[in-house]
Amino acid sequence: MGILRGGAPGKTVVLRAELDALPITEQTDVPFASTVTTTYNGVATGVGHMCGHDCHVAILLGVAHVLSKAPRTWSGTVLFLFQPSEEGAPDGEDGGASVMLKDSRLTAMHPDAFFALHVISNMPVGAVAYRAGAALASSDIFRIRVDGKQTHSGYPWTGIDPIVSAAQIVLGLQTIESRQVAVTEEPSVLSVCMINGGIKENVIPASVELAGTLRAFDEAMREDIHRRIARVAECIACSCGAKARTTIRPLYPVTVNHPELTRRIVPGLRRSVGADNVFEAGKLSASEDFGIFLRNYPGSIFYLGCAPAGIDLRSAAINHSPLFFVDEAALLLGMKCMASVAMDFLADFALDVGGPVPVCSSVL
């Protein structure tokens, strides 16, 4: 956490960037493509910043640099918060926003608002989007263990095949979104992303494990789907003679941007990139643990386009793709936007008490 104080007392605004990369092998052709490797969940993998967190760090360091050049032109305090584990802490560990909120060094600063940005690869460089209210989905990890009875593949009737049961469970889970919840009320997305079972091609294994994520925009619907996941898995497994055990680990709540603060950041965004390049976004089914900060403090997260000019946005590699690419022209625009958001927030309160008025153009 970096602390930068202005020329007079005032409110305290927190600007946040994430630090972590992902267990994804980068496949871009840039000369600085990551070559780091590791073992994650027992699997050898590359490691790359395929969600743009490295860009967020660069932008926030840039904002700290330019604001430190003219601290007497603005009032209040800016906290630069560099957060680990936004993508989730390893199993059995705590991390991310929830841990940072327990840190007395942060709470002792008595923050008044939190702001963040996120690069988006299906928006062109120069475009910025915002959304008041529910903006990003909640995120939960579910794991389903299907237990059968191991046997010879040539005599499946002498055992209980957990692979067939698991396959039916995967299909059954998709009926939750399409047939069991009111899709016209709020969207939700349920994805099975991992299937592990068996070690030899002629042995039906004793068990299979499934894992995936649930995204939702309504907390009541989220809890209802939790129950449906367990019921679908258990009932389908039972119909096959197998047993299923479901565990669900909640990660992030719905990210809800403060309506009034979101409205107030729009003028600064328009000054930074031009009014014609700022628009209101729809709901995004990605998730962010920035929503944990926003459960405790008012604030907002906005989106920064990073696709190179002229590219077909429909074919641009999205965040978390091994081909994810950021046009670095977005970095300066991100600095301008974030600095404007911070200065506008502090200026509103400085005007109320007759303090110095922040002038963002004096440092950018």
Backbone torsions as a table, in degrees:
resi	resn	phi	psi	omega
1	MET	NA	124.2	175.2
2	GLY	-104.1	140.7	-177.0
3	ILE	-117.7	125.2	178.2
4	LEU	-127.6	119.7	-177.3
5	ARG	-102.1	139.4	177.9
6	GLY	-80.9	-170.5	-174.8
7	GLY	-78.5	-9.2	179.8
8	ALA	-150.3	159.3	179.4
9	PRO	-62.5	157.0	178.8
10	GLY	179.3	-160.1	179.6
11	LYS	-74.6	170.3	179.3
12	THR	-119.8	123.6	-179.7
13	VAL	-116.2	137.7	179.5
14	VAL	-105.9	128.3	173.3
15	LEU	-111.2	126.0	-171.2
16	ARG	-117.4	139.1	171.7
17	ALA	-133.0	150.9	-179.7
18	GLU	-97.7	154.6	-176.6
19	LEU	-104.8	-26.1	-163.4
20	ASP	-80.8	150.9	173.2
21	ALA	-98.1	-166.9	-176.7
22	LEU	-132.1	154.6	175.2
23	PRO	-77.9	66.5	-178.9
24	ILE	-130.5	133.3	177.9
25	THR	-82.6	113.5	-175.9
26	GLU	-65.7	135.9	-178.8
27	GLN	-122.2	18.4	176.0
28	THR	-78.3	166.2	-179.4
29	ASP	-105.9	20.0	178.1
30	VAL	-72.6	148.7	-176.2
31	PRO	-65.8	-19.6	-179.1
32	PHE	-103.4	20.7	178.4
33	ALA	-56.9	141.0	-177.4
34	SER	-64.6	137.4	173.6
35	THR	-117.0	10.5	-178.9
36	VAL	-70.9	140.5	175.7
37	THR	-129.1	159.7	178.5
38	THR	-158.8	-178.3	171.4
39	THR	-114.8	123.5	-177.2
40	TYR	-127.9	124.9	-176.1
41	ASN	52.5	36.6	177.3
42	GLY	79.6	6.6	-177.1
43	VAL	-119.3	131.6	175.8
44	ALA	-69.2	132.3	-175.9
45	THR	-153.8	157.8	170.0
46	GLY	-77.8	167.7	178.6
47	VAL	-129.7	128.0	-179.4
48	GLY	-149.9	155.4	176.6
49	HIS	-83.9	71.4	-174.3
50	MET	-94.2	18.8	173.1
51	CYS	-126.7	-2.9	175.5
52	GLY	90.5	11.1	-178.8
53	HIS	-64.4	-30.8	176.4
54	ASP	-63.2	-34.3	176.1
55	CYS	-67.2	-39.6	179.3
56	HIS	-62.1	-40.9	177.9
57	VAL	-63.7	-45.4	179.9
58	ALA	-61.2	-42.6	179.7
59	ILE	-62.7	-45.1	-176.7
60	LEU	-68.2	-38.4	175.0
61	LEU	-62.9	-37.4	177.2
62	GLY	-64.0	-41.7	177.7
63	VAL	-62.5	-43.3	178.5
64	ALA	-60.5	-39.2	-179.1
65	HIS	-64.5	-48.5	-174.8
66	VAL	-73.7	-35.9	179.8
67	LEU	-69.5	-29.0	-179.9
68	SER	-71.9	-13.8	179.7
69	LYS	-73.8	-26.2	-175.1
70	ALA	-141.1	58.8	-176.0
71	PRO	-64.8	-24.1	-177.4
72	ARG	-75.1	-8.3	-178.8
73	THR	-88.6	-0.8	-179.8
74	TRP	-144.1	158.3	-178.2
75	SER	-108.1	155.5	174.4
76	GLY	99.2	-163.5	-176.0
77	THR	-134.4	137.6	174.4
78	VAL	-113.1	126.1	174.6
79	LEU	-102.5	127.6	177.3
80	PHE	-102.0	108.9	-171.4
81	LEU	-107.0	117.1	179.6
82	PHE	-106.6	110.0	-166.6
83	GLN	-105.5	126.5	171.4
84	PRO	-83.5	163.8	168.7
85	SER	63.2	31.4	174.1
86	GLU	-65.0	-31.9	180.0
87	GLU	-78.0	3.9	179.7
88	GLY	107.4	137.7	177.0
89	ALA	-76.9	156.2	175.2
90	PRO	-57.1	155.3	178.4
91	ASP	-53.9	134.2	179.0
92	GLY	86.0	-1.8	-179.7
93	GLU	-120.4	158.2	173.4
94	ASP	-102.7	151.4	178.4
95	GLY	-174.5	178.2	175.5
96	GLY	82.1	-157.9	-173.7
97	ALA	-60.8	-38.7	-176.7
98	SER	-61.9	-36.7	178.1
99	VAL	-72.0	-40.7	-178.4
100	MET	-64.7	-32.6	179.6
101	LEU	-68.9	-17.2	177.7
102	LYS	-90.4	-6.4	-176.3
103	ASP	-79.5	120.7	-176.1
104	SER	-64.2	-23.9	179.2
105	ARG	-67.2	-28.8	176.4
106	LEU	-83.6	-50.1	-176.2
107	THR	-64.5	-28.3	179.4
108	ALA	-66.9	-18.0	178.5
109	MET	-83.1	-8.1	178.3
110	HIS	50.2	64.3	-178.3
111	PRO	-60.9	145.6	177.5
112	ASP	-101.4	-24.6	-180.0
113	ALA	-162.1	152.7	177.3
114	PHE	-120.3	136.8	174.8
115	PHE	-133.6	150.1	177.6
116	ALA	-152.2	164.0	171.7
117	LEU	-131.7	164.1	175.8
118	HIS	-143.4	130.5	176.5
119	VAL	-70.9	141.3	-179.0
120	ILE	-128.7	127.5	-172.7
121	SER	-87.0	-7.4	175.4
122	ASN	-100.9	21.2	170.1
123	MET	-124.3	140.0	-178.6
124	PRO	-74.1	156.9	173.0
125	VAL	-56.9	134.5	-178.1
126	GLY	104.1	-19.9	179.2
127	ALA	-92.8	142.5	177.9
128	VAL	-135.5	139.5	-179.2
129	ALA	-129.5	150.8	179.1
130	TYR	-137.8	164.7	174.8
131	ARG	-156.7	129.3	174.2
132	ALA	-85.5	150.2	178.2
133	GLY	78.7	-153.0	-178.2
134	ALA	-61.9	116.7	-173.6
135	ALA	-116.9	-40.8	-178.0
136	LEU	-126.8	148.4	-172.9
137	ALA	-75.3	158.5	167.9
138	SER	-70.0	167.2	-179.9
139	SER	-141.9	130.4	176.0
140	ASP	-133.7	145.2	173.8
141	ILE	-102.7	128.1	174.5
142	PHE	-115.5	145.3	176.4
143	ARG	-130.4	134.6	-179.2
144	ILE	-126.6	120.8	175.1
145	ARG	-102.4	123.0	179.7
146	VAL	-107.6	117.0	-179.3
147	ASP	-104.1	126.6	175.4
148	GLY	-122.3	-140.1	179.0
149	LYS	-138.4	119.2	-176.5
150	GLN	-65.9	142.7	179.5
151	THR	-162.9	179.8	178.7
152	HIS	-73.8	139.8	-177.9
153	SER	-67.4	-22.4	178.1
154	GLY	-80.4	-11.2	-178.4
155	TYR	-132.6	61.3	-174.2
156	PRO	-62.0	-24.5	-178.3
157	TRP	-71.5	-11.0	178.1
158	THR	-87.1	-3.3	178.2
159	GLY	-134.7	-162.0	175.6
160	ILE	-130.4	116.1	-171.8
161	ASP	-83.1	106.7	-179.9
162	PRO	-75.1	-19.4	179.6
163	ILE	-70.0	-45.2	176.6
164	VAL	-62.2	-42.1	177.7
165	SER	-60.6	-44.8	-178.9
166	ALA	-63.2	-39.6	179.1
167	ALA	-61.3	-41.7	178.3
168	GLN	-68.7	-33.0	177.7
169	ILE	-66.1	-41.6	178.3
170	VAL	-57.1	-46.0	179.5
171	LEU	-68.9	-39.4	179.9
172	GLY	-63.9	-36.0	179.7
173	LEU	-61.7	-31.4	-179.4
174	GLN	-70.0	-18.8	177.3
175	THR	-75.5	-15.1	177.3
176	ILE	-62.4	-48.7	-178.6
177	GLU	-71.7	-36.7	-171.7
178	SER	-90.4	-21.5	-172.5
179	ARG	-133.2	-12.3	-170.7
180	GLN	-114.6	-20.1	178.9
181	VAL	-119.9	155.7	-176.2
182	ALA	-76.3	99.8	-176.1
183	VAL	-68.8	-17.9	-179.9
184	THR	-81.7	-14.7	-179.8
185	GLU	-83.7	-54.7	177.5
186	GLU	-149.3	145.3	175.7
187	PRO	-75.3	157.1	171.8
188	SER	-152.6	153.7	-178.5
189	VAL	-134.9	126.6	177.6
190	LEU	-121.2	121.8	-176.0
191	SER	-129.7	128.4	170.3
192	VAL	-89.1	121.3	-172.7
193	CYS	-117.0	-9.8	-179.6
194	MET	-140.7	135.9	171.9
195	ILE	-135.9	120.9	-179.8
196	ASN	-130.1	128.6	177.3
197	GLY	-180.0	141.5	176.9
198	GLY	86.1	148.2	178.1
199	ILE	-131.4	-6.3	179.6
200	LYS	-146.1	144.9	-170.6
201	GLU	-71.0	-14.4	-179.8
202	ASN	-117.4	21.6	177.3
203	VAL	-126.3	117.6	172.7
204	ILE	-72.5	121.7	-172.5
205	PRO	-75.4	170.8	179.4
206	ALA	-82.6	-24.2	-176.3
207	SER	-153.6	160.1	175.9
208	VAL	-137.0	143.3	176.7
209	GLU	-118.1	134.5	175.8
210	LEU	-114.5	149.8	174.9
211	ALA	-150.7	149.6	179.5
212	GLY	-171.6	-166.2	-177.3
213	THR	-130.6	153.7	172.9
214	LEU	-119.0	134.3	174.7
215	ARG	-120.6	136.8	179.9
216	ALA	-149.8	163.6	179.8
217	PHE	-118.4	0.4	-179.9
218	ASP	-131.8	127.7	-174.4
219	GLU	-67.1	-36.6	178.3
220	ALA	-66.8	-42.5	177.0
221	MET	-63.6	-38.8	178.5
222	ARG	-57.6	-49.0	179.8
223	GLU	-65.1	-37.4	178.7
224	ASP	-63.6	-41.9	179.6
225	ILE	-66.8	-34.4	174.6
226	HIS	-52.9	-48.8	-178.9
227	ARG	-64.7	-37.4	-178.7
228	ARG	-69.3	-36.0	177.0
229	ILE	-58.8	-48.6	-179.5
230	ALA	-64.0	-41.3	-178.1
231	ARG	-66.2	-44.2	179.4
232	VAL	-60.9	-46.9	-177.8
233	ALA	-63.1	-46.2	-176.1
234	GLU	-68.1	-41.2	-176.7
235	CYS	-71.3	-40.2	178.5
236	ILE	-66.7	-43.1	178.6
237	ALA	-61.0	-42.8	179.8
238	CYS	-60.9	-39.3	-179.5
239	SER	-64.9	-20.4	179.3
240	CYS	-99.1	0.1	-176.8
241	GLY	86.3	3.1	179.8
242	ALA	-98.6	-179.7	176.2
243	LYS	-129.0	144.4	179.2
244	ALA	-126.3	137.7	176.7
245	ARG	-124.2	124.9	-175.2
246	THR	-111.0	133.4	170.9
247	THR	-125.3	139.0	-179.3
248	ILE	-127.0	125.9	179.5
249	ARG	-111.6	107.4	177.2
250	PRO	-64.5	133.9	177.6
251	LEU	-105.0	-68.9	-173.4
252	TYR	-124.8	145.6	172.2
253	PRO	-78.0	175.2	171.1
254	VAL	-60.5	134.0	175.9
255	THR	-83.4	111.7	-176.2
256	VAL	-112.3	109.3	177.7
257	ASN	-75.0	136.4	178.9
258	HIS	-62.8	120.9	-173.6
259	PRO	-57.6	-45.6	-175.6
260	GLU	-70.9	-43.7	179.1
261	LEU	-65.2	-35.9	177.5
262	THR	-63.6	-42.0	177.7
263	ARG	-61.1	-36.4	-175.1
264	ARG	-77.3	-17.7	178.6
265	ILE	-84.7	-15.1	-174.3
266	VAL	-61.4	-44.3	179.5
267	PRO	-57.8	-39.9	178.8
268	GLY	-66.1	-38.0	177.0
269	LEU	-64.5	-40.7	-179.9
270	ARG	-66.3	-38.3	177.1
271	ARG	-64.2	-33.1	-173.7
272	SER	-76.9	-38.4	-174.3
273	VAL	-124.9	-1.7	-177.6
274	GLY	97.9	137.4	-174.6
275	ALA	-60.0	-34.4	-177.9
276	ASP	-71.4	-12.2	-177.3
277	ASN	-102.7	5.6	179.9
278	VAL	-113.2	128.2	-178.2
279	PHE	-144.5	163.4	179.3
280	GLU	-85.2	130.7	-177.2
281	ALA	-91.9	158.2	169.6
282	GLY	-82.3	-178.3	176.4
283	LYS	-69.9	141.8	177.4
284	LEU	-111.9	134.4	-177.2
285	SER	-84.9	4.1	167.8
286	ALA	-72.7	168.3	-177.5
287	SER	-128.5	159.2	-175.9
288	GLU	-148.9	133.1	176.4
289	ASP	-80.7	3.9	169.1
290	PHE	-59.6	-25.1	176.5
291	GLY	-60.1	-25.7	177.1
292	ILE	-68.1	-42.0	174.9
293	PHE	-59.6	-42.5	-175.0
294	LEU	-73.6	-12.3	171.0
295	ARG	-75.8	-18.5	-175.7
296	ASN	-112.0	-23.9	-179.1
297	TYR	-139.8	152.6	173.5
298	PRO	-70.3	152.4	178.4
299	GLY	169.3	-169.8	-176.5
300	SER	-162.5	148.7	172.2
301	ILE	-118.2	137.6	178.8
302	PHE	-124.6	171.0	-170.9
303	TYR	-116.9	139.4	-175.8
304	LEU	-118.5	119.8	178.3
305	GLY	-65.4	141.0	-178.1
306	CYS	-136.3	7.2	179.2
307	ALA	-77.3	136.8	179.7
308	PRO	-59.7	148.8	178.5
309	ALA	-59.8	139.5	176.4
310	GLY	88.6	-9.4	-179.5
311	ILE	-78.0	147.9	174.5
312	ASP	-74.0	109.7	-174.7
313	LEU	-62.7	-24.8	179.4
314	ARG	-69.2	-22.7	-179.1
315	SER	-107.9	2.1	-179.8
316	ALA	-66.0	136.3	178.0
317	ALA	-66.0	125.7	-175.2
318	ILE	-81.4	169.1	175.3
319	ASN	-54.1	141.2	-178.0
320	HIS	80.3	3.6	173.1
321	SER	-86.5	147.5	176.0
322	PRO	-66.3	-13.2	179.4
323	LEU	-102.4	6.4	-179.6
324	PHE	-53.1	132.4	-175.6
325	PHE	-138.6	140.1	179.4
326	VAL	-118.9	124.3	170.8
327	ASP	-73.9	119.6	-172.9
328	GLU	-68.0	-7.8	173.1
329	ALA	-62.4	-21.2	179.3
330	ALA	-69.2	-23.4	-174.1
331	LEU	-64.4	-46.8	179.7
332	LEU	-64.5	-40.5	178.4
333	LEU	-64.0	-38.8	176.9
334	GLY	-63.1	-39.4	176.7
335	MET	-61.0	-45.7	-179.0
336	LYS	-62.2	-44.1	-178.7
337	CYS	-63.2	-48.0	-176.0
338	MET	-67.2	-40.1	177.1
339	ALA	-63.3	-41.0	179.3
340	SER	-64.2	-42.4	178.8
341	VAL	-59.9	-46.4	-179.2
342	ALA	-64.8	-47.1	-177.2
343	MET	-67.0	-38.2	177.9
344	ASP	-64.0	-40.7	178.9
345	PHE	-63.0	-47.7	-179.6
346	LEU	-67.9	-32.7	-179.4
347	ALA	-66.2	-38.9	-179.5
348	ASP	-56.2	-40.7	-178.2
349	PHE	-82.4	-32.0	177.4
350	ALA	-64.6	-38.2	178.0
351	LEU	-63.1	-35.7	-179.3
352	ASP	-63.2	-32.0	-176.4
353	VAL	-107.7	5.5	177.5
354	GLY	77.6	22.3	-178.6
355	GLY	-85.3	-177.0	177.6
356	PRO	-59.3	145.4	179.1
357	VAL	-97.5	119.8	179.1
358	PRO	-62.2	135.6	177.7
359	VAL	-121.0	100.1	-172.8
360	CYS	-63.5	-33.2	-176.5
361	SER	-67.1	-16.6	-179.1
362	SER	-74.8	-14.9	-178.0
363	VAL	-121.7	-7.1	-178.9
364	LEU	-112.2	NA	NA
